[in-house]
Amino acid sequence: MNQKHLLRFIKRTMKQDWNEVVHQEADGSLHTLSKVFTDLQLSAYDLSVDVLDVHADRNTFHRFDKFNAKYNPVGQSILREIFIKTDNHVEGRYFAHIVKEVMSDLEESKYQNSELRLSVYGRSRDEWNKLAHWAVKNNVHSKNVSWLIQIPRLYDIYHSKNQLQNFQEMLENIFLPLFEVTIDPSSDPDLHTFLQDVTGFDSVDDESSYLFILSVCTSVVVLPISCRQRGMPTFVLRPHCGEAGPVHHLVAGFLLAENISHGLLLRKVCSSALYLKGFSFWYGRKKEKKKSNGVCFLHDRFGNVLLSLRIWYIVVQVFVTATGSECIRMGLILVSPRKNRTWDNAHN
């Protein structure tokens, strides 16, 4: 979808559903589409591509705040909620219509495919259920389209608003429903159907902490094993790294993920990171050939994940001095496999 497509859809919706109730305020009051645009002092005649202002230009690079603001048509979050959200008062009906129009265009072109993104925030356990129900109910399926689930790295914000008690709760909200439906598809038929079109996971926004990418990678490595054993589609991890933030987050993502998006800062550590990535894969294949030490190789595309974790730790120590306060803030306690040995002295 481009900005002209969104503009045409909004104008068409204003003409057809002008008196449709589309929004509910926190106090319970209901607003029609006409009320929303009247409050914004906008008419269909006033709207244009420039007024919509959803085009990401060069000024949005390295600035998550400016980039995220482009998701708000006319700079208004209420329009984003109405037109490009799956969980709203109209149950994501408008967004589904836009997606299906995009799918129709791709199918007509025959030789174009697209990997679209949907968000799972990890604030509640039923997010997957709601997202899958939206997808199945509105039949947003096409052989030309697959889905990548993006997970915003916003735990600190959710925790400060008392939406989450600890980081473990967020991880359980994101991944536990997936393990449950993988083991028993009948527990959530809609989610099982929706996951057939999901290719993997992305993580976006805050790049200040490498602990998030490590925790997500751990689950994404284990989950495909269960899926593969049952003949289900597997998932990959392709996070956004290296656009902004400390370099240790970029290095962690580069070593552990299938691939990364952006990587603009990778040139600063390119030679070292490529060497370690290559050494990890070579050493893993060598150990696999010898079948020694009972090493379990989870997936070829990750090389030797266990070795990568050790290398990742060494690299991170080069770029940043890890402190216990960050682990405590994230609700994590990292412990080595040996009893009574902490993560900090595990390499000694």
C-alpha positions as CSV (number, residue, x, y, z in Angstrom):
1,M,0.0,0.0,0.0
2,N,1.3,3.5,-0.8
3,Q,0.1,6.9,0.3
4,K,-2.1,7.4,-2.8
5,H,-3.9,4.1,-2.2
6,L,-4.5,5.0,1.5
7,L,-5.8,8.5,0.4
8,R,-8.2,7.0,-2.1
9,F,-9.5,4.5,0.5
10,I,-10.1,7.2,3.2
11,K,-12.0,9.4,0.8
12,R,-14.1,6.5,-0.5
13,T,-14.9,5.5,3.1
14,M,-15.8,9.0,4.1
15,K,-18.3,9.0,1.2
16,Q,-19.8,5.6,2.0
17,D,-19.7,5.4,5.8
18,W,-20.0,9.0,6.8
19,N,-22.5,8.2,9.6
20,E,-20.8,4.9,10.7
21,V,-19.7,4.7,14.3
22,V,-16.0,4.1,14.2
23,H,-14.5,5.1,17.5
24,Q,-15.2,4.8,21.2
25,E,-13.6,7.2,23.7
26,A,-12.4,6.1,27.1
27,D,-15.5,7.6,28.7
28,G,-17.7,5.3,26.5
29,S,-18.9,8.0,24.1
30,L,-19.2,6.9,20.5
31,H,-18.0,8.9,17.5
32,T,-19.1,8.6,13.9
33,L,-16.7,9.1,11.0
34,S,-18.3,12.5,10.4
35,K,-17.7,13.5,14.0
36,V,-14.1,12.5,13.9
37,F,-13.3,14.5,10.7
38,T,-15.4,17.4,11.9
39,D,-13.4,17.6,15.1
40,L,-10.2,17.5,13.0
41,Q,-11.7,20.3,10.8
42,L,-11.1,18.2,7.7
43,S,-13.3,17.3,4.7
44,A,-12.7,14.9,1.8
45,Y,-11.8,18.0,-0.3
46,D,-9.1,19.0,2.1
47,L,-7.3,15.7,2.0
48,S,-4.3,15.3,-0.2
49,V,-1.0,13.3,-0.3
50,D,0.8,16.2,1.4
51,V,-1.9,16.6,4.1
52,L,-1.8,12.9,4.8
53,D,1.9,13.1,5.4
54,V,2.6,9.3,5.6
55,H,5.7,9.2,3.3
56,A,8.9,8.2,5.0
57,D,11.7,10.3,3.6
58,R,15.4,10.6,4.5
59,N,14.6,12.7,7.6
60,T,13.1,9.6,9.3
61,F,16.4,7.6,9.3
62,H,18.0,7.3,12.7
63,R,14.9,8.8,14.2
64,F,12.3,6.3,15.5
65,D,10.1,9.1,16.7
66,K,9.8,10.7,13.2
67,F,9.4,7.3,11.5
68,N,6.7,6.1,13.8
69,A,4.9,9.5,13.4
70,K,4.5,8.7,9.7
71,Y,2.0,5.9,10.6
72,N,-0.4,8.6,11.8
73,P,-2.4,10.0,8.8
74,V,-2.5,13.8,9.1
75,G,-0.5,13.3,12.3
76,Q,-3.6,12.1,14.1
77,S,-3.3,8.8,16.0
78,I,-7.1,8.4,15.9
79,L,-7.0,8.0,12.1
80,R,-4.3,5.3,12.5
81,E,-6.5,3.5,15.0
82,I,-9.6,3.6,12.7
83,F,-7.9,2.8,9.3
84,I,-4.8,0.8,10.0
85,K,-5.4,-1.2,13.2
86,T,-6.8,-4.7,13.5
87,D,-8.2,-4.2,17.1
88,N,-10.6,-1.3,17.1
89,H,-14.3,-0.4,17.3
90,V,-14.9,-1.6,13.7
91,E,-12.9,-4.8,14.4
92,G,-10.2,-3.9,11.9
93,R,-12.7,-4.0,9.0
94,Y,-11.2,-1.0,7.2
95,F,-7.7,-2.2,7.5
96,A,-8.7,-5.6,6.2
97,H,-10.3,-4.0,3.1
98,I,-7.1,-2.1,2.4
99,V,-5.0,-5.3,2.7
100,K,-7.3,-7.3,0.5
101,E,-7.1,-4.5,-2.2
102,V,-3.3,-4.8,-2.0
103,M,-3.5,-8.6,-2.3
104,S,-5.8,-8.3,-5.3
105,D,-3.3,-6.0,-7.1
106,L,-0.4,-8.4,-6.4
107,E,-2.4,-11.4,-7.7
108,E,-3.3,-9.5,-10.9
109,S,0.4,-8.7,-11.5
110,K,1.2,-12.5,-11.0
111,Y,4.9,-11.9,-10.5
112,Q,5.0,-9.8,-7.4
113,N,5.0,-11.0,-3.8
114,S,4.9,-9.1,-0.6
115,E,5.8,-9.8,3.0
116,L,3.6,-7.6,5.2
117,R,4.0,-6.9,8.9
118,L,1.6,-7.1,11.8
119,S,2.4,-6.3,15.4
120,V,2.2,-8.4,18.5
121,Y,3.0,-6.3,21.6
122,G,3.1,-8.9,24.3
123,R,0.9,-6.9,26.7
124,S,-1.8,-9.6,27.1
125,R,-2.1,-13.3,26.4
126,D,-5.0,-13.0,24.0
127,E,-3.3,-10.8,21.4
128,W,-2.5,-13.7,19.1
129,N,-6.1,-14.9,19.4
130,K,-7.5,-11.5,18.4
131,L,-5.1,-11.1,15.5
132,A,-5.8,-14.6,14.1
133,H,-9.5,-14.1,14.4
134,W,-9.2,-10.8,12.5
135,A,-7.2,-12.5,9.7
136,V,-9.5,-15.5,9.4
137,K,-12.8,-13.6,9.7
138,N,-11.8,-11.1,7.0
139,N,-10.0,-13.8,4.9
140,V,-6.8,-11.8,4.4
141,H,-5.1,-14.6,2.7
142,S,-3.2,-14.7,-0.6
143,K,-0.6,-16.9,-2.2
144,N,1.3,-13.7,-3.0
145,V,1.5,-12.5,0.6
146,S,3.1,-13.7,3.7
147,W,3.2,-12.2,7.2
148,L,6.1,-11.2,9.4
149,I,5.2,-10.5,13.0
150,Q,7.0,-7.5,14.5
151,I,7.5,-7.2,18.2
152,P,8.1,-3.7,19.4
153,R,10.9,-3.5,22.0
154,L,8.9,-1.4,24.4
155,Y,9.0,-3.4,27.6
156,D,10.1,-0.3,29.7
157,I,7.1,1.7,28.6
158,Y,4.6,-1.2,29.3
159,H,6.3,-1.8,32.7
160,S,6.1,1.9,33.7
161,K,2.4,1.9,32.9
162,N,1.9,-1.3,35.0
163,Q,0.7,-3.2,31.9
164,L,3.4,-5.8,32.6
165,Q,4.9,-7.0,35.9
166,N,8.2,-8.3,34.5
167,F,9.9,-9.2,31.2
168,Q,9.1,-12.9,31.6
169,E,5.4,-12.0,31.4
170,M,5.9,-10.3,28.1
171,L,7.8,-13.3,26.6
172,E,5.1,-15.6,27.8
173,N,2.4,-13.5,26.2
174,I,4.2,-13.5,22.9
175,F,5.4,-17.1,22.6
176,L,3.4,-19.3,24.9
177,P,0.3,-19.2,22.7
178,L,2.4,-20.3,19.8
179,F,3.8,-23.4,21.6
180,E,0.3,-24.3,22.8
181,V,-1.3,-24.2,19.3
182,T,1.7,-26.0,17.8
183,I,1.2,-28.9,20.3
184,D,-2.6,-28.8,20.0
185,P,-3.9,-27.0,16.9
186,S,-7.5,-27.6,18.0
187,S,-6.9,-25.3,21.0
188,D,-7.1,-22.3,18.7
189,P,-8.1,-23.2,15.1
190,D,-7.9,-19.6,13.9
191,L,-4.4,-19.1,15.1
192,H,-3.3,-22.5,13.6
193,T,-4.7,-21.3,10.2
194,F,-3.2,-17.9,10.4
195,L,0.3,-19.3,11.3
196,Q,0.4,-21.1,7.9
197,D,1.1,-17.7,6.3
198,V,3.5,-16.4,9.0
199,T,7.2,-16.6,8.0
200,G,8.9,-15.3,11.1
201,F,9.5,-12.5,13.6
202,D,10.9,-9.0,13.5
203,S,11.6,-6.7,16.4
204,V,11.6,-2.9,16.1
205,D,12.0,0.4,18.0
206,D,14.3,0.7,21.0
207,E,17.7,-0.8,20.3
208,S,19.3,0.1,23.7
209,S,19.2,-3.4,25.2
210,Y,20.7,-6.6,23.7
211,L,18.9,-8.7,26.3
212,F,15.7,-8.5,24.3
213,I,17.2,-9.9,21.1
214,L,18.8,-12.7,23.1
215,S,15.5,-13.7,24.8
216,V,13.5,-13.6,21.5
217,C,16.2,-15.6,19.7
218,T,16.0,-18.3,22.3
219,S,12.3,-18.8,21.7
220,V,12.5,-18.5,17.9
221,V,15.2,-21.2,17.8
222,V,13.2,-23.7,19.9
223,L,9.8,-23.1,18.4
224,P,10.7,-24.3,14.8
225,I,11.9,-27.6,16.2
226,S,8.4,-28.3,17.6
227,C,6.8,-27.1,14.3
228,R,9.1,-29.2,12.1
229,Q,8.3,-32.3,14.1
230,R,4.6,-31.8,13.4
231,G,5.0,-30.9,9.7
232,M,4.1,-27.3,10.3
233,P,5.8,-24.2,8.8
234,T,8.8,-22.9,10.7
235,F,9.8,-19.4,11.6
236,V,12.9,-17.2,11.3
237,L,14.1,-14.1,13.2
238,R,14.9,-11.0,11.1
239,P,15.1,-8.1,13.5
240,H,15.7,-4.4,12.8
241,C,19.3,-3.7,14.0
242,G,21.9,-1.1,13.4
243,E,19.7,1.8,12.6
244,A,20.3,3.5,15.9
245,G,21.4,2.7,19.4
246,P,24.5,0.9,20.8
247,V,26.5,-1.4,18.5
248,H,26.3,-4.4,20.9
249,H,22.6,-4.8,19.9
250,L,23.6,-4.9,16.3
251,V,26.3,-7.5,16.9
252,A,23.9,-9.7,18.9
253,G,21.4,-9.6,16.2
254,F,23.9,-10.2,13.4
255,L,25.3,-13.3,15.2
256,L,22.0,-14.8,16.2
257,A,19.4,-14.0,13.7
258,E,18.6,-15.3,10.2
259,N,19.4,-11.8,8.9
260,I,18.9,-8.2,10.0
261,S,17.2,-5.2,8.5
262,H,19.0,-1.9,8.1
263,G,22.4,-2.7,9.6
264,L,23.5,0.9,8.8
265,L,26.1,0.8,11.6
266,L,27.4,-2.6,10.6
267,R,30.3,-1.1,8.7
268,K,31.9,-0.1,12.0
269,V,32.2,-3.7,13.1
270,C,31.9,-5.5,9.8
271,S,35.1,-7.4,9.6
272,S,35.0,-8.7,13.2
273,A,31.3,-9.6,13.0
274,L,31.7,-11.5,9.7
275,Y,34.7,-13.4,11.0
276,L,32.9,-14.5,14.1
277,K,29.8,-15.4,12.2
278,G,31.8,-17.5,9.7
279,F,33.8,-19.1,12.5
280,S,30.7,-20.0,14.4
281,F,29.2,-21.7,11.4
282,W,32.4,-23.5,10.4
283,Y,33.0,-24.8,13.9
284,G,29.4,-25.9,14.3
285,R,29.6,-27.9,11.0
286,K,32.9,-29.5,12.1
287,K,31.5,-30.6,15.5
288,E,28.3,-31.9,13.7
289,K,30.5,-34.0,11.5
290,K,32.3,-35.5,14.4
291,K,29.1,-36.0,16.4
292,S,31.1,-35.2,19.6
293,N,30.0,-34.0,23.0
294,G,26.4,-34.7,22.3
295,V,25.9,-31.3,20.8
296,C,22.4,-30.7,19.4
297,F,22.4,-28.6,16.3
298,L,19.0,-26.8,16.3
299,H,19.1,-25.4,12.8
300,D,21.7,-25.1,10.0
301,R,20.8,-21.4,9.4
302,F,21.9,-20.5,12.9
303,G,25.1,-22.5,12.6
304,N,26.0,-23.6,16.1
305,V,23.7,-21.6,18.3
306,L,25.3,-22.6,21.5
307,L,28.7,-21.4,20.2
308,S,27.2,-18.3,18.8
309,L,25.9,-17.4,22.3
310,R,29.4,-17.8,23.8
311,I,30.9,-15.7,21.0
312,W,28.1,-13.1,21.4
313,Y,28.9,-12.7,25.0
314,I,32.5,-12.2,24.4
315,V,31.8,-9.6,21.7
316,V,29.3,-7.8,23.9
317,Q,31.9,-7.6,26.6
318,V,34.2,-5.8,24.2
319,F,31.7,-3.1,23.4
320,V,29.9,-2.7,26.7
321,T,30.3,-3.4,30.4
322,A,27.2,-5.3,31.3
323,T,25.8,-4.4,34.7
324,G,23.5,-6.2,37.0
325,S,21.1,-3.3,37.1
326,E,20.0,-3.8,33.5
327,C,19.3,-7.4,34.1
328,I,17.3,-6.6,37.2
329,R,15.4,-3.9,35.3
330,M,14.4,-6.4,32.6
331,G,13.4,-8.9,35.3
332,L,16.2,-11.4,34.2
333,I,18.9,-13.3,36.1
334,L,21.4,-14.8,33.7
335,V,23.0,-17.9,35.1
336,S,25.6,-20.3,33.5
337,P,24.9,-24.0,33.3
338,R,27.2,-24.7,36.2
339,K,25.7,-24.4,39.6
340,N,26.4,-21.3,41.7
341,R,28.3,-19.6,38.8
342,T,26.9,-16.3,37.5
343,W,26.9,-15.1,33.9
344,D,29.6,-12.6,34.7
345,N,32.2,-15.3,35.7
346,A,31.0,-18.1,33.4
347,H,33.8,-17.5,31.0
348,N,36.5,-17.8,33.7
